[in-house]
């Protein structure tokens, strides 16, 4: 199933400033809302985060079901 997600996250540069409350929309293919949330959290906190470079922290995920 396809979901639309609105993600609120913080971005911190290593030894630098933090940008709070950034928001972005994504489409996510998942079997459930919980799986969609987990995919998004992993994307930001594991795939986009790079140690000693930039860190992403997910604060909120709002999921919307796609209606065809």
Legacy VTK file of the C-alpha trace (Angstrom):
# vtk DataFile Version 3.0
C-alpha trace
ASCII
DATASET POLYDATA
POINTS 68 float
0.000 0.000 0.000
1.140 3.523 -0.691
1.209 6.060 2.148
1.919 9.771 2.240
3.955 10.922 5.214
4.735 14.307 6.694
7.978 14.150 8.673
9.213 16.690 11.195
12.919 16.366 11.982
15.991 18.133 13.311
19.334 18.366 11.494
22.607 18.811 13.374
25.953 19.323 11.706
28.882 17.781 13.559
30.237 20.369 16.010
27.754 22.855 14.545
24.297 24.313 14.753
21.003 22.423 14.900
18.107 23.255 12.590
14.903 22.458 14.485
11.480 21.515 13.181
12.190 21.001 9.485
9.257 19.408 7.627
9.160 17.274 4.491
6.578 15.111 2.687
7.308 11.616 1.351
5.474 8.771 -0.327
6.193 5.404 1.254
5.354 1.913 0.066
4.659 -0.318 3.080
2.325 -3.012 4.371
1.053 -0.936 7.300
1.253 2.527 8.839
3.717 1.245 11.445
5.999 -0.174 8.737
5.827 3.158 6.876
6.859 5.029 10.043
9.740 2.600 10.632
10.974 2.994 7.035
10.987 6.779 7.356
12.735 6.726 10.734
15.413 4.368 9.364
15.850 6.514 6.254
16.614 9.631 8.278
18.404 8.232 11.315
20.424 5.477 9.599
20.761 6.231 5.870
20.941 10.061 5.848
22.921 10.369 9.101
26.704 10.213 8.693
28.870 9.963 11.787
31.157 12.978 12.279
29.290 14.845 9.541
25.521 15.315 9.855
22.850 13.895 12.158
19.090 13.631 11.570
16.594 13.108 14.375
12.939 12.374 13.569
10.565 14.210 15.893
7.165 13.339 14.388
5.693 11.325 11.517
2.132 11.832 10.336
0.815 9.153 7.968
-1.947 9.591 5.377
-3.415 6.696 3.421
-3.396 7.016 -0.369
-6.842 6.848 -1.953
-6.905 5.798 -5.582
LINES 1 69
68 0 1 2 3 4 5 6 7 8 9 10 11 12 13 14 15 16 17 18 19 20 21 22 23 24 25 26 27 28 29 30 31 32 33 34 35 36 37 38 39 40 41 42 43 44 45 46 47 48 49 50 51 52 53 54 55 56 57 58 59 60 61 62 63 64 65 66 67
